[in-house]
């Protein structure tokens, strides 16, 4: 472990030397003695881990010195050591920020060792947290999180750079499967809020009647099933970032309530009277064209301009040049590592097959295709036959078919329900639509 630098500030040279002797029994403690507060303040640049400060010092009291230390280095733990057993003074010093108040009696060294052990444990924990935060920072660097070198994805990186420097609301648009949540995480974890909560909500995965409670919370007894108080997602994300995915699917009534919360920067739980002030960075995403939805009357114009902020459009995979090959290799390597499989290559013919396919399901579809290919091969190379596209509608067939969007929707849902033995949760995950939508479809179609 690193040395724990300790300052002893006391005008009694005998006591100071005795205290230093006892503390120096631990080889990890580097102890320095200062006879007065002025000398201590002059040496704060050495960044002590702990200061043992005498309360009764000439010229400047222990309280005055502690305040000056806190002004320049507020996080340094300060233990006040006094010859007086005065509860009133002790309470005042603890309120001012002293870590502990120890009297010069027979228990002095025992209490001091205990305080030092607690401080050391706290410092080790802070170091572990710092390391974890650094790892999170590395994990969420753009190039680690969002793979690709195309001009289209480089433009996305430029917008992310702009987003992390301010607190502006960000609206992310793009087809399903293009990685909207990854971009939201990249913005959050590279912003000043990176150590605060990141809360993601997929609005299509929540039944409409529960969205208000999910976002704003409720008090006990607010409605029939409200057995306990519930904290909403806005409160969970306070001081951090709230990611609202598929905001274009929110109904008009809920849109007006969301607009009020965003404008007022406060929320009231359902059934409650108290307002909770919010400090939340909001990032929204949708696969819909919100301007068109506004024209159709499906989306409030005032909410649209409130959430527009910095718009980031994510290009579909078919417009990202050779990024498909970079991502394909990444997904194969990730899958083989996770499953303790040998490394796999992708043959040139297989690469050509990947480049020709339009990937209607974008990155999510590519990931599934490459993981299946890794399982299908019996050698160290993925060949064209191992790459199986499981798209519901072949694009050549699509051009010769004349169906309404509703008919396509019905065909897709029936196909996947049959394929996955009516496992609604699985189909919901694959198609990225809410389970309630699938249940409504089953009911409307009279399916078993």
N, C-alpha and C positions, 0 to 999 in steps of 0.2 A: 504494500500500500504506500501512498505518498506520505511525506512527513506532515504532521499536524503542527503548524506554527502557532505557538502560544505566547502572548504578551502578558507579563506580570507588571502591573502598574501600582507601586506601593512605595511610600516614603520611608518605610522601616527596612533598612538593608538586611538586618538579621532575618526578619520574617521572609523577605523576598528570596534570599539565598536558600533558606530552609524549604520554601515552597518549590523553588526551582530544582533543588536536589531530589525531592520526592517525585516531581513530575518527570524529571529526566531519567528516572528508573525505567521508564518505557522508552526504548530506543527509537520509536517512531515519533516521539514528541521533541520538537525543536523549540526550546524555551528562551525567551529574551526578557531582560528586566529593564524597566524604566522608572525613574524615581518620581516623575510627576506627569501630569496630563499633557503638558506642552510637548515633551519629548515623545510621548506615545503618538500624538497627532501628527508629528513630523515624520513618523516612520510607518504611517498607514499604507504607504505605497508598497510595502513588503507583503501586503495582503494577508494579515494574520487569520488563522482559522478560528481563533478564540481569544478573548481578552478577559483576564482576571483583574478587576478594577477595585481598588480600595475606595471605600465611600468617603472617608475623612482625609482628604488630601489638602495640603496648603495651597493657597492661591486660587484654586479652582476646585469646586466640589465634584464628587463622583458623578452626581446627577448632571452637572454642566458638561463634564467631559463626555459622558454617555450620549448626551444630546448632540454634541459636535461630531462624535464618531458616527452616530446614526445619520446625520446630515450628509456625510460623504460616503459612508459604507453601511447602509441600513441593514444588510443581511449578516453582518458579523455578530455571532452570539457573544453577549457580554454577561459575565458572572460578577455580581457585586459581592465583595468580601468586606465585612464590617465587624468592628468590635462591639457594636450595639445590637441588642436583641429587641428591635423596635418594629412591631408589626405594622404600624401605620406607615413608616418609611419604606418597609419592604413592599407593601401593597402599592404605594406610589411608584416605586421603581419598576415593579413588574408591569404596571399600567403603561409606563413610559417605554417599555420594550426590553427590559432586562430579561435575560434567559433564566437566571436564578439569583437568589439572595442567600448567601451563606455566612453564618456567624463564625468568628474566630474562636472556636471552642474545641473540645476533645473529638468532636465528630467532623471537624472541618475536612480532613483528608478523605474520609469515607464518602462524604457527600460530594466532594469535588471529583473523586474517581467515578462516582455514579453519573454525575453530570457530564463528565468527559466521555464516558462510554455511550451515553445517549446522543451526544453531539456527533461523535464519530460515526455511529450507526446512521444518523440522519444525513451526514455528509456522503457516506457510501451509497445510501439510497438515492440521493440527488445525482451522484455520479452515474449510477445505473440508469436513471431516468434520462440523463443527458445523452448517454450512449444510445439508448433506445430511440430518442428523438432524432439523433444523427442518422441512425439506421432508417427510420421512417423517412427522413429527408432524402436519403439516397434512393430509397425504394420509389419515392414519388417524384424523382427528377424526371423531367419530360421524356428524355431519351430512354429511361428505364421503364416508364409506364406506357408511353405511346410510341409504338415502333413504326419506323418509316423514314424515308429520305426524300420522298416526292415533293415537288414544289407545292402541291396542294396541302400536304400535312405541315410543311414548313410555315405556310401562312397561318395555320392553326397555332403553331408555336408562338408566332409573333403576337397573336391576339391574347394568348395565355400570358405572355410577358407583360402585356398592358394590364391585364386583369389583376395580376398579383400585386401590382404596385399601388392599387387603389382599393377602395371598399365598394366600388360600383356594382350594382346588380348585373348579373350576367345571364343572358338568354342563349341557350345552346339549341340549335336545330340541326336536323339531319335524319336520314332514314333510320328505321329500326336496325339495331345491331352495329351502328357506326362507332360506338364507344362514348356516348354522352356522359355517363357517370364517371368514366375514367378521366375525362377532361375536367369535370367538376372537382374530382379529388386532386388532380394535378394543381388546380388553382388554389384550393384550400391549403394543401400541404406545402405550398411554396409561398404562402402569404403570411403576414404577421399573425394570423389566427391559427397557425399550424398546430399549436399545442392545445387548442381549444376543441370542443366537440365538432365532429362532422356527422350530420344526421341526414340520411337519405330516405325519401318517401316516394314510392311509386303510387301515384294517385289512382291508376287503373286497377291496382291490386286491392283497393279498399272499397267495400260496398258504399254506395253514395250516402246512405243514411248514417254512416259512421265516420265520414271524412271530417266533419266539424269537430267531433270529439277527439279524433286522432290528431288533428292539427292544433287545436286550442285547449284540449283537456276538459275535464268536467269535475264538479264537486260531487261528493257522496249524496245520493238521493236525487240528483238532477233529472234522472229519468228511471224507468222501471229497472233496468239492469245495472244501474250505477251503484254497485254495492260499496265501492270505496272511491276516494279521490283519485283522479288520474292526471298526471302531468302530460301536457300535449307536446308535440314535436317542436313547436316554436320555443317553449320553455327549455326542452332538452338541449336545443341548439344555442341557447343564449350565450353570448360572447363568442360563439363559433359560427359555423356555416350550416344553413338549411338548404338541401337540394330537393327541389320539387320536380320530380320526373313526370312526364306526360301531362303537363298542366293544361294542354289544349283539350283534354277530355273532361275537365271540370265543368259541372253544370253552372248555369247563370246565377242561381241563388247563392251558391257557395263562392262564386267569383266575387260577388259584391261584399261578402263577409271577409274574404281574403284581402280585397282592396282596402277595406277600412283598417285592418291590422297593419298592413304595409304602410299606409299613410300616417297613422297615429303612432306607430312603433310601440304599440302596447297590445296586450291581449287580456281578455276576461274569460275565465273558464266557464263552460256551460253550467248554469245554476249558481254562479258566483257573483259577487258584487265588487270584489277587489280587482283593480287593474294591475297587471304585471308589466313593468317597463322592459322593453326588449332592446338588445344590442345584437342583432343577427344579420349576418351577410347572407343574402338570398341568391341562389343560383337556380334557374328554372330550365327545363328542357322539354322539347316536344318534337314529334315526327311530323306534326301538322304544319300547314302554312297558316300562321295566325292572322295574317292580313286578310286572307280569303275567308277565314272563320269569322272575322269581324264583319266583313261585307255580308256574309250570310246571316248575321245576327246570332251566331253561336258563341261569340266571345266578346266581352265588353271592351270597347275601344279605350276607355280610361284605364282599365287594368292592363291592356296591351302596352300602352305607353309607359305605365308605371314599372312594368317588369322588363321592358325592352333593354334598357341599360346598354351594356356592351354586347352586341350580337356576335355569336361565333357559329359559323356554319361548318358542319363536319361533312367532308366529301364522302360519297359512297366509295366502296373498295374498288369498283370498276374504273374510277377516275383517279386512282392513286398510282398509276404506272407499275413499277416493279415492287412496290410495297407489298403486293400480294405474296411475293417470294420471300421477302424478309420476314413477314408475319408467319408464313407457312413453316419456315425453318424454326422460328422461335417457338411456335406451338408444338412442333414435333420434339424439339429439344426439351421443352418444359415437361411434356407428357412422359418421355422416356426417363428423364431424371426422377420425376415423381414416382414412377412405377418400377424404378431400378432395372430398366431395360438397356440394352446396348445402344450406342449412338447410331442414328440412321441418316443416310443421305437421301436426297431427292434427285432422281435422274433428270436429265435434260428434257426427255420426252414428257415426264410427269410435270416438270415446270411449265412446259409449253401448254399442257392441258389446263393447268391452273390459270395461266395468263389469258386463255381464250374464254374462260367461263365468267359470266357477268356477276355472279354472287349476289342474288337478290336479298339474301339474308346477311350480307356484309361480313364483318369480322366474326360475329357469332357463328355464322354458318361455316366460315373457313376453319375456325377452331375445331368444330365438330368433324368436318371432313378430314382434317389432318390427324386427329386422334384416332379416327376409324382406320385411316391408312396405315398408321403405325402398328395397329393390331393385325391388319390384313397381311402385311408382308412377312415372309419367312426368311428373308435374307437381311443384309445390312443396307438395302436400298429400297426406297419407295418408287414403284413403277406406275405407269398410267392406269393399269388395271386395278391398282390398290386405291385409286382415288375415285370415290363413289359420290356423285352428287345426288342428294336426296330431296331436291327441290320438288315441291308439290306440282307445279305446272311447268312443263318444258317451254322455253321461250319460243321455239319454232311453232309449237302447238298453239301457244297463246295468240300469235298473230293471225291464226286461221279460225280462232274461236270468237264468237260475238256473245259475250255474257255481261250482265250488269255486275257492278261491284258486289252487290248483295249475293249474287249467284257464286262469284268467286269465293266470297267469305264463307258461304255455306259449304262449298266443296272442300275448302281448306280445313274447316273445323271437323267435318265428317271424316275426312281422311285421317287426321291426327287422332281423333277419338277412337277410331277403329284400330289404328296402328298401335296405340298405347293402351288398349283394352279399357277404354273409358276412364283412364286415370286423369281426372280434371286438373290436379295440381301439376302433373307432368306436362300436359298440353299447355297450361297457363304459362309455365316457365319457358317452354320452347318457343311459343308464339309471342311471348311478352305481352299478354293481355290479361285482364283481371279474371279471376275465377268466377266472379258473379256474372260476367258477360257470357261465359261458357254455360253456366247453369241456366241462364235465361234463354240461350239458344236451344239447349236440350229441351226445355219446357215448351218453347214455341214450336219446335219441330216434332214434338211428341215422341222423342227418342227415349228408349228404355235406358 
